[in-house]
Amino acid sequence: MSILAYDVKDGVAYLTIQSPPANALSSTLLFELEEKLKQVEADKSVKAIVLKGEGRFFSAGADIKEFTSFQDSSDSKSLAQKGQQLFNKIEHFPIPVIAAIHGAALGGGLELAMACHIRIVTKSAKLGLPELTLGIIPGFAGTQRLPQHVGNAKAYEMILSGEPISGEEAYHFGLANRVVEEDELYTETSKLAKKIAEKSKPSIQHIMNLVPYAKTDLFDRGLEAEANAFKEVFGSQDAKEGIQAFLEKRKPNFIDK
């Protein structure tokens, strides 16, 4: 059974993550997302995409259980690079992607949302990068995209503390385009997507191609540095302890090694 539902209506493709309870970003989900993007791109009628999560969350993060299957740290670098490449594809996609965020967008879930072009959040949603509480670091470009939205100072605070911010705070700091009530999320997101879909597709695609020029070449260098750092940190004793503590629902005992 597919964990990413796909539906097209009025020129808008709706992609819904269906992987309860956390809608975790497993390698299976990442693969399905890449395949669905190919399907969307081949459908000439689609002019906008809405990405949302079913159930309690948009996505509460990466599949931590999957981390325990890694044989060595090179597996972790490969995972980071695959996620980075897919999220880069989303960011440079010729069709705008709107993330409809409720419940939580944490870790990889927030990194996915930041790769989207527009974010609409509910007031009570929680957005954050809690990787350091597990003894690891963000690996899907979180260290590179978050500062672009909230500035360096807030990015340092969010990543180093691991504490999430609310949907209202996300809007205040520039991480979200709009903040809405819980029951308005999909109505408002669909309304915006349909407004975009009313435009001419060639003009939409030119805009999607032009805006990324504003990003510097340092971003690509930052991605490579993040992947290497993710590999190095993932091989540490503290990473093993942090992941095990998360799975056992206890506080980790870090030894700074």
Sequence and secondary structure as in RCSB ss.txt:
>XXXX:A:sequence
MSILAYDVKDGVAYLTIQSPPANALSSTLLFELEEKLKQVEADKSVKAIVLKGEGRFFSAGADIKEFTSFQDSSD
SKSLAQKGQQLFNKIEHFPIPVIAAIHGAALGGGLELAMACHIRIVTKSAKLGLPELTLGIIPGFAGTQRLPQHV
GNAKAYEMILSGEPISGEEAYHFGLANRVVEEDELYTETSKLAKKIAEKSKPSIQHIMNLVPYAKTDLFDRGLEA
EANAFKEVFGSQDAKEGIQAFLEKRKPNFIDK
>XXXX:A:secstr
  SEEEEEETTEEEEEE  TTTT B HHHHHHHHHHHHHHHH TT  EEEEEESTT SB  B HHHHTT  SHHH
HHHHHHHHHHHHHHHHT SS EEEEE SEEETHHHHHHHHSSEEEEETT EEE  GGGGT    SSHHHHHHHHH
 HHHHHHHHHH   EEHHHHHHTTS SEEE GGGHHHHHHHHHHHHHTS HHHHHHHHHHGGGGS THHHHHHHH
HHHHHHHHHTSHHHHHHHHHHHTTS       
